[in-house]
Amino acid sequence: MRVLHLSDDGLPDSRVEKAALTGKKNGFEVFFGGRINPNSHSPAFSGIYPIDWTAKAMIGLPYFYDRIKKQVKKLADKLRPDIVHSHNIGSAKISYELGLPVVFDDHEYFGMLSLVHAESLKLQGNTGRRSGIARVINDMKLNFISRQKISNWTKWEKELVSSVPTVTVSDQIAQDLMKLKQGSTGNIFVVPNFPSEDETRKFSEPEFHEKLSCVYAGGESKNTQLTKRDMSGLRELFITRDMGNLTIIGWEPESSRNFKATGFIPRDKMFLEMRQNSIGLLPWKKHWSHSFLNPNKAYEYAHAGLFVMLTSDLTSVVRTLKNNCLTFENYEDLALKLQNFKTNMEELHKKRVDSFNYARNYLTWEKYERNILEAYKIC
């Protein structure tokens, strides 16, 4: 069986590669189509092919969308896949229109994401420096993009989950998608963003740390206050308060009092960097979309032997980690709780060990990968 993974993004992509390895170890030949960059290589794939996705194609603008559709058709005609595993809504919609046997990996919950993007675009427009006719034109452009994205993504998502096997990352999203389903053709499967056993089995039980240090893993947004991942003020909080050190993996390299950023580092080295810390943070300020999010970094922290602290409205993560995490309401609450841990490192170490063992026993990709195979069977 031949499986073609399509994505509007490039490699490396942990979820795409884990899904590909699931297929490969079950005897499938797997291929990738998406953006190509200098890091676009992976032993999981028998071949990697370019698809030149653009933002305009993703929201369904005819010329740009049709251009990508021709590329997907050409690649499908060449590879003749038995299954197309689509990791974005645009490629899923195109594959469905082409009559290809498609599994839709709706890990972003694109209907919800379109509303977040619209909210962000509106805020950007309100805070922009343009004036006069330039401001009017810019606002018209942003409004058009928002309407197009919300209209198409909502419509496409409803059509796809009603028609093809759909995979997503949390029970919360699955329950919402079930409300969209019309008829009994589509099936919805949950495969959380857990690390694989191959990635984590080499880790030993966490060592005791004398001093408190926290880590956050994630890219730096240019508009952190305009997104669902607002971390504005976090860096300054650690610099000005006596609450241990903070390392951010993925931001441009920087070092100052109680703070450092590492820049991008490969995934294996990322885990090693994590293990130098005691607490893994999900410090996004509260946002209405958080109950639908289930980010992989929370579970990577646990496997690396860290205790997880997160904003209280990230309810899917809280339900998954159970007692192996601690929530906070705002940055002042975070600071108080970190100051408490700073003087109770023995207690924190016990929590880290419990979290580590819980992750090894319950939070692995292999516990759920059968759901991908089930989706393939009914494709």
Secondary structure as the mmCIF struct_conf table of DSSP 4:
data_model
#
loop_
_struct_conf.conf_type_id
_struct_conf.id
_struct_conf.beg_label_comp_id
_struct_conf.beg_label_asym_id
_struct_conf.beg_label_seq_id
_struct_conf.end_label_comp_id
_struct_conf.end_label_asym_id
_struct_conf.end_label_seq_id
STRN STRN1 ARG A 2 LEU A 6
BEND BEND1 ASP A 8 ASP A 9
BEND BEND2 LEU A 11 LEU A 11
HELX_RH_AL_P HELX_RH_AL_P1 SER A 14 LYS A 25
TURN_TY1_P TURN_TY1_P1 ASN A 26 GLY A 27
STRN STRN2 GLU A 29 GLY A 34
TURN_TY1_P TURN_TY1_P2 PRO A 38 ASN A 39
TURN_TY1_P TURN_TY1_P3 PRO A 43 ALA A 44
BEND BEND3 SER A 46 SER A 46
STRN STRN3 GLY A 47 PRO A 50
HELX_RH_AL_P HELX_RH_AL_P2 ALA A 55 MET A 58
TURN_TY1_P TURN_TY1_P4 ILE A 59 GLY A 60
HELX_RH_AL_P HELX_RH_AL_P3 PRO A 62 LEU A 79
BEND BEND4 ASP A 82 ASP A 82
STRN STRN4 ILE A 83 SER A 86
BEND BEND5 HIS A 87 ASN A 88
HELX_RH_AL_P HELX_RH_AL_P4 ILE A 89 GLU A 97
TURN_TY1_P TURN_TY1_P5 LEU A 98 GLY A 99
STRN STRN5 VAL A 102 ASP A 105
TURN_TY1_P TURN_TY1_P6 HIS A 107 GLU A 108
HELX_RH_AL_P HELX_RH_AL_P5 PHE A 110 THR A 127
HELX_RH_AL_P HELX_RH_AL_P6 GLY A 132 SER A 163
BEND BEND6 VAL A 164 VAL A 164
STRN STRN6 THR A 166 THR A 168
BEND BEND7 VAL A 169 VAL A 169
HELX_RH_AL_P HELX_RH_AL_P7 ASP A 171 LEU A 180
BEND BEND8 GLY A 183 THR A 185
STRN STRN7 ILE A 188 VAL A 190
HELX_LH_PP_P HELX_LH_PP_P1 PHE A 194 SER A 196
HELX_RH_AL_P HELX_RH_AL_P8 GLU A 197 THR A 200
TURN_TY1_P TURN_TY1_P7 ARG A 201 LYS A 202
HELX_LH_PP_P HELX_LH_PP_P2 PHE A 203 PHE A 208
BEND BEND9 GLU A 210 LYS A 211
STRN STRN8 SER A 213 ALA A 217
HELX_LH_PP_P HELX_LH_PP_P3 GLY A 219 SER A 221
TURN_TY1_P TURN_TY1_P8 LYS A 222 ASN A 223
HELX_RH_3T_P HELX_RH_3T_P1 THR A 224 LEU A 226
BEND BEND10 THR A 227 THR A 227
TURN_TY1_P TURN_TY1_P9 LYS A 228 ARG A 229
TURN_TY1_P TURN_TY1_P10 SER A 232 GLY A 233
HELX_RH_AL_P HELX_RH_AL_P9 LEU A 234 THR A 240
BEND BEND11 ARG A 241 MET A 243
STRN STRN9 ASN A 245 ILE A 249
BEND BEND12 GLY A 250 TRP A 251
HELX_LH_PP_P HELX_LH_PP_P4 GLU A 252 PRO A 253
STRN STRN10 GLU A 254 SER A 256
TURN_TY1_P TURN_TY1_P11 ARG A 257 ASN A 258
STRN STRN11 PHE A 259 ALA A 261
HELX_RH_AL_P HELX_RH_AL_P10 ARG A 267 MET A 274
TURN_TY1_P TURN_TY1_P12 ARG A 275 GLN A 276
BEND BEND13 SER A 278 SER A 278
STRN STRN12 ILE A 279 LEU A 282
HELX_LH_PP_P HELX_LH_PP_P5 TRP A 284 LYS A 286
TURN_TY1_P TURN_TY1_P13 TRP A 288 SER A 289
HELX_RH_3T_P HELX_RH_3T_P2 HIS A 290 PHE A 292
HELX_RH_AL_P HELX_RH_AL_P11 ASN A 296 HIS A 303
TURN_TY1_P TURN_TY1_P14 ALA A 304 GLY A 305
STRN STRN13 PHE A 307 THR A 311
TURN_TY1_P TURN_TY1_P15 SER A 312 ASP A 313
HELX_RH_AL_P HELX_RH_AL_P12 THR A 315 LEU A 321
TURN_TY1_P TURN_TY1_P16 LYS A 322 ASN A 323
BEND BEND14 ASN A 324 ASN A 324
STRN STRN14 CYS A 325 PHE A 328
BEND BEND15 GLU A 329 ASN A 330
HELX_RH_AL_P HELX_RH_AL_P13 TYR A 331 LYS A 342
TURN_TY1_P TURN_TY1_P17 THR A 343 THR A 343
HELX_RH_AL_P HELX_RH_AL_P14 MET A 345 TYR A 362
HELX_RH_3T_P HELX_RH_3T_P3 TRP A 365 LYS A 367
TURN_TY1_P TURN_TY1_P18 TYR A 368 GLU A 369
HELX_RH_AL_P HELX_RH_AL_P15 ARG A 370 LYS A 377
TURN_TY1_P TURN_TY1_P19 ILE A 378 ILE A 378
#
